[in-house]
Amino acid sequence: MRAVLQRVSQARVTVDGTVTGEIGAGLLILICAMEGDTDAQARQMAAKIAKMRIFKDDQGKMNLSVRDIGGSALIVSQFTLAADLRGNRPGFSTAAKPDEGRRLYELFTDGMKAEGIPTQNGIFAADMAVSLTNDGPVTIWVEL
């Protein structure tokens, strides 16, 4: 699985003008299931992200997790993280097939909830508009 995490003060996703997910302080997580990814990887990714210490403590050091700050996660499926950039037009053949991608996306979301993180979501495979205020900015790439 691949993910891009953005530490945010707020984030929102809309589909056809309707808000499908919105959070205050926390993480915007763009997530992509790759061909061959497993249930264990989806659960491991959720556990890893929930515990990542990328929020500031009282001394201004990145020492707190999203759980520590009482933050939330906005989780958005992002198959383009599987982009193969050998040419000028990216290919996405290494992304999981849609049914498997959806299943792993949902399993990842359930894993975040099991870690005690309140979650909001985009709509899998929809044309979404994502807006955010990146806090820091802090943007981190994670791959399992």
N, C-alpha and C positions, 0 to 999 in steps of 0.2 A: 504494500500500500504506500501511497505517496500523499503527503499533505503539505500545505502551506498554512502556517499559523500567523495570524496578525493580532497583536495585542491592540485592543480597541477600547475607546471610551464609549463608543456606540456603533452599532451596525444594524443594517436592515436589508432584507431581500424582498423584492416585489415581483409578482408575475401578473402580467396584464393589468398593471395598475393597482393590484391588491397586495397588501403586505401579508406575506406568508410566515415571516419570522423577523423578530426584532429583539435586540438586547442592549443593555447598558454596558458597563465595564465587563470585560471578559475577553474571549477569543472568537475571532472569525476563523473558522476552519474550512479551508477548501480541501476536499478529500477525493482521491481517485483510487478505485480498486483496479489493480493490474491483473492481467491474465495470470492464472496460477495462484493468486492470493488465497489464503485459507481463513477459516473462522478464527483460528488461533491468532493469526496476524491482525485481524480486525480488533479483537479483544486486547491484544498486546499494544496496538497503536493507541487505543482509547486510554488504557492504563498509563502509558508513557506520557501522553499529552496532558492528562489530568494532573500529573505530578510534576510537570516541567516548571521549574522555578524561574519564571520570566517576568514577574511583577515586582515592583519596587517595595522594599521594606522601609522602615522608619529612617534608615540611614541612606536611602536612595539606591541601594544595591538590589540587583535582580536576585531575590532570595525567596520569593513567595510564589505559590502555584495559584491557578485560577480558583481552586477550591479554597485555598487560604484566604483569598480576598473576598470570598462569597460571590464570585463572578459567574457568568453564564457562558454558554457556547452557542454560536450561530453556525450550524453545519450545512455546508453547501456542496453538493456533488459537482465535481469539476474534472470531467474526463480529459480535458485538454492538458492536464498535468502529465499525461502519458505521451505527449508529443515526441515524435521522432523527427529531428531537425536536420537530417542528412542533406536534404535539398532545400529549395526555397518555399515549398508548400509542406507544412507539417502533416505527418501521418499519425494515426491513433490506433494502429492495429494491436499495440501491446496493452491497451486498456481491456479490462474484463468485458465480456459480452454484456449487453444491457440487463438481462434478468439476473445474472450473477453479480453485476455491479450494484444493482439496486439492493439485492439481498445483503451484500457486504456493507453497503452504506447504512442500511437499517441496523445491522448488527453492530457497527461502529457506534451509531447513535445510542443504541441500547447500552453499549459498554460505557459510554460517557455518563449516561444516567445512572448506571450501576456504581460508578465512581463518585456519585453524589453531585454531579454537575447539572444544573438546570439547562435544558437545551431547547433551541428553536431550530427550525429547518427551512431550507428552500424546498422546491419540488423537484424530485429526481427527473432528469432529462428535459426539464422545462427551459424555455428561454427566460432567464432571470436577469433582473437588474439588481446589483448589489451596491450598496453605499455604506461607507464606513468612515470613521475618524480613527486613523492609526495612531496609537499612543506611543510616542517615542521618537521616531517610528521604530517598532520592533516587528520584524518579519523573519520567520524561521522556516526552513525547509526540513521536513522529516520523511525518511523513507525506511521501510522495514522489508 
